[in-house]
Amino acid sequence: MKLVKSSTRLLCFLGDLSLGYGLYNYLVSFLSFQRLVSGLSKGLESTILHFFISDLDFLATGLLVYICAYFIRFYGTLTFGVSFFQLACGVRAQGSWWWKRVGGALRVLMDFLLTPFVIFDFLSIFKKVNIVEKYSQTKLTANYSFKFTIVKSIGLPVVLILSFFWPLIQDFSLVDSYTMRSAKSAKEKLTNNTNFDSFKVYKSERFRLKTFSSLMDKRFALFPDFEIISLENKKRFIPYLSIYDKQNQKIGYFKLRKRILLLDILDRAQVGNPLFKNRYPNLYKVLNKDRKSYERRIYDGISFKGLIPKEVEEEMVELVSASFELGKKSLFRHVIDHGPFIRGYIELRKILKRLVRPGAILDIDFIKMGNHNFLRMTQKFNFESEYIKDQIETLIPIGTHNSLVLEFGWDKDLNSALTRNNFRRTFLAQSEWSFDFYKFFKFPELEADMTVFQVIDKMSKGDLRGDSKTILEEFLHRFYYDNTRTAFKNKDQVFLQFLSDNLDRLSKVWRIRNKTKEQYFSTIFVEQMEEMLSALKAKDKKYFNL
């Protein structure tokens, strides 16, 4: 038995580090461990390290992998007297049976504290016992026979290469791949025989769209709606769009769940991938440029063209596709096409999947609606609540830094599927989307030019005064009065119940608003709408001149 060479020590350390990386990827499936990673990263921001290292998340991960590696070393030494990889390489500790383990555990603890400050074991280079082994009285020796030389020469390098693929272990199982497809939503066909009297321009600052649609010759009716929540013992509301199909008597919704900075999310894909710059050269330049260049700005009145070039958008789509297509079955193909550094792809996918509601299997693809590409994640649930349907399409615009998480919700039955596709074709597919600008729409000066989107936009911002207030109140009163008359005329009980529920939520909203904003809605308007709601619930047709 000879004194352990520095090369053998280094191989054993890297092998144990590989096991530590595997343990880290297992633990990161737990929410509490995820919080630990995030908390450590934020804690490092208050240290001097943030002046020297830009990616503190990467540093936090490295520290935790190091801790996991020494955790495995510690318990391996308590069991065998040396770590698992030291045992495989023929390394043994000198001393009695019990001291190999107790003293060895002491050696590992000392080594844990000293290793970060020593790049190479200089004393072992000169064939002397290092400080840790000297004071723990557990000198390490190694058997350099042919068998152990084969293990070190072939076995360990294979294990180290395989460590690249530890990130495939997520949520206690190997990651499966998704089959990514690209779809394009067909537009409503306009001909010389089209009746343009039913067409109208719809604009929304909240949803950042402009579209020209007849709503399938007024088959669809759009309504301002509100998700009412309790926050810190106070009532709050979130505006969204409700959609009613008069033909199929189906109800859906379109809502903005949150705003995201997409370049910040895509930036995670660079972590631990030295090939990223070569694989996505245009996107790499954008990600490493000052983000202020891509922040939202006031509309210049010229065009809706975004701030990110087309070639960068194509690489963004390619990157997201590669992230979701990566899995245990497609690993070899991914390595050939994108290289062996997979952690960044897994990190990106994990973040994007967190943007959807949990609890359902995802079907993922890309869809082009109007002038923009969206990542679409479809979920089917086994429940339906007041604000959540049992089939949801989560839509994330690609090709912009100022992205959104949009939800398009319907039921799972066949009629709902037909309704969903028809609405997408006649409304969303006609849209021009502008995610990089704001203040590109003015509030209408006439009540006749109002749509439900102006109601949603105004209610989102919380400012309502002067002529805008009068116009909005006049529009709401006429809008609900006309729709209720239509529902009574058509004897559409589903529509009547929807109107009753919708108006009931609206009445709660103006109570909330008038508590937080002095006379947000006028007293006369509130009284008129309350009277209409009472007549609707009492099915008083005379109130609606029927």
Secondary structure as UniProt FT lines:
FT   STRAND          2..3
FT   HELIX           6..27
FT   TURN            28..29
FT   HELIX           31..44
FT   TURN            45..46
FT   HELIX           48..51
FT   HELIX           56..80
FT   HELIX           84..88
FT   TURN            89..90
FT   STRAND          91..93
FT   HELIX           97..114
FT   HELIX           115..117
FT   HELIX           122..125
FT   TURN            126..127
FT   HELIX           131..136
FT   STRAND          140..142
FT   HELIX           146..150
FT   HELIX           151..155
FT   HELIX           156..162
FT   HELIX           163..168
FT   STRAND          169..170
FT   TURN            171..172
FT   STRAND          173..174
FT   STRAND          182..184
FT   TURN            192..193
FT   HELIX           196..198
FT   STRAND          200..204
FT   TURN            205..208
FT   STRAND          209..213
FT   HELIX           215..218
FT   STRAND          220..231
FT   TURN            232..233
FT   STRAND          234..245
FT   TURN            246..249
FT   STRAND          250..261
FT   HELIX           262..266
FT   HELIX           267..270
FT   TURN            271..272
FT   TURN            274..275
FT   HELIX           276..279
FT   HELIX           281..287
FT   HELIX           291..294
FT   STRAND          297..298
FT   HELIX           310..325
FT   TURN            328..330
FT   HELIX           331..338
FT   HELIX           343..353
FT   TURN            354..355
FT   STRAND          362..369
FT   TURN            370..371
FT   STRAND          372..380
FT   STRAND          391..398
FT   STRAND          402..410
FT   HELIX           414..426
FT   HELIX           428..430
FT   STRAND          432..433
FT   STRAND          437..438
FT   HELIX           447..449
FT   HELIX           452..461
FT   HELIX           466..489
FT   TURN            490..491
FT   HELIX           493..516
FT   TURN            518..519
FT   HELIX           523..537
FT   TURN            538..539
FT   HELIX           541..544
//
